Amino acid sequence: MHPTSYHRPSSVEQAITLFSEREEATYISGGHTLLPAMKQGLANPSDLIDVCAIPGLDFIEQEGQHLIIGATTSHVKVAQSDLVKKWIPALAGLAGTIGDRQVRQRGTIGGSIANNDPAADYPASLLGLGATIVTNVRELPADDYFVSLFETALEPGELVLKIRFPIPIEAAYAKFRSAAARYPQAGVFIARTKDGVRVAVTGAGASGVFRASEVEDALNTCFSLEAIEGIRMDPDMLMEDLYATSEYRANLIMVMARQAMQHMGLAQSFK
Ligand SMILES: Cc1cc2nc3c(=O)[nH]c(=O)nc-3n(C[C@H](O)[C@H](O)[C@H](O)COP(=O)(O)OP(=O)(O)OC[C@H]3O[C@@H](n4cnc5c(N)ncnc54)[C@H](O)[C@@H]3O)c2cc1C
């Protein structure tokens, strides 16, 4: 058994200092990714720095045309938030479909985007909405934040504090999930913003979440279901695993894109 020390700092500064003073420390939030990894021996941190007791990281608020969500906010709080349901119902709907009840109670938005699982749901919403990730040292646009599979632009010890979501004109998310793992095999988030349409795909990209530029171009020309009818995704840039081939995912992405388009205007039904 690998010895691990547990710390519960009460400020961001304490957390950063603890991290810098320990050999192989790691932050823990909901623990729903990290603890299974530790149980399997895939992660062996010397120190766990629990960020959940830090005041001011568990909140949802509106600032003008933005919703701000703190890093330790659980999936269930996002799903049930009146603010999120009012202003970005597709985001509340997405949070409400992550994993199961236990996962949604403990899992946090900060942990999810720091982990950047290629099949995680939140990355599609951050990239699709053009969100900004605020850390203890800087602000990163989602376009620069998600780098590759389980890889982000975060430096060692950098702590996600909150995420700033611009409120879109409308948005929708559709996913097809594996019956066993419940992660999406393909999930498509479409947002119509004042600067144009953004489309992000999760669960399918060989390098993780990505923007589907061909679909964006078509929808920016004409925002309709018909506009994306003939589009075929390139399987070469998609992942292949025991759940699905890349060709299957290429087709699934466009099925999900059409479903997301059909949700537009019906987004209130996520309530
Ligand atoms: C059975 C099961 C089913 C699931 N299904 C889904 C699903 O369908 N869709 C989905 O999207 N996810 C799913 N998940 C993952 C779940 O959403 C996790 O909660 C999430 O990925 C990680 O969040 P967490 O708060 O538990 O992070 P933790 O496990 O605590 O941490 C994950 C990683 O993020 C780092 N970290 C945590 N917080 C911060 C921070 N503030 N700043 C910097 N680094 C930080 C940690 O050091 C660690 O490396 C599932 C998990 C399980 C166990």
The ligand as an ORCA input file, in Angstrom:
! r2SCAN-3c Opt
* xyz 0 1
  C     -19.006      5.534    -12.580
  C     -18.615      6.867    -13.166
  C     -19.299      7.351    -14.268
  C     -18.966      8.587    -14.814
  N     -19.654      9.028    -15.914
  C     -19.328     10.220    -16.446
  C     -20.040     10.724    -17.581
  O     -20.969     10.119    -18.106
  N     -19.654     11.931    -18.091
  C     -18.635     12.657    -17.536
  O     -18.335     13.728    -18.026
  N     -17.961     12.216    -16.468
  C     -18.278     11.018    -15.908
  N     -17.597     10.582    -14.808
  C     -16.507     11.398    -14.254
  C     -17.067     12.359    -13.225
  O     -17.776     13.386    -13.874
  C     -15.957     12.960    -12.362
  O     -16.605     13.552    -11.301
  C     -15.063     13.995    -13.022
  O     -14.430     13.550    -14.153
  C     -13.930     14.401    -12.110
  O     -14.402     15.297    -11.187
  P     -14.001     15.154     -9.687
  O     -14.456     16.381     -9.011
  O     -14.468     13.859     -9.165
  O     -12.377     15.212     -9.789
  P     -11.256     14.426     -8.996
  O     -11.371     12.959     -9.243
  O     -11.180     14.872     -7.600
  O      -9.974     14.996     -9.771
  C      -9.759     14.691    -11.144
  C      -8.452     15.353    -11.595
  O      -8.591     16.758    -11.621
  C      -7.629     17.410    -10.772
  N      -8.344     18.527    -10.161
  C      -9.492     18.467     -9.444
  N      -9.925     19.709     -9.163
  C      -9.024     20.564     -9.693
  C      -8.926     21.993     -9.741
  N      -9.862     22.792     -9.186
  N      -7.869     22.553    -10.389
  C      -6.927     21.762    -10.959
  N      -6.960     20.408    -10.943
  C      -8.007     19.826    -10.324
  C      -7.175     16.331     -9.801
  O      -5.849     16.573     -9.363
  C      -7.247     15.085    -10.658
  O      -6.114     14.959    -11.454
  C     -17.906      9.350    -14.246
  C     -17.217      8.868    -13.111
  C     -17.561      7.637    -12.572
  C     -16.821      7.152    -11.367
*
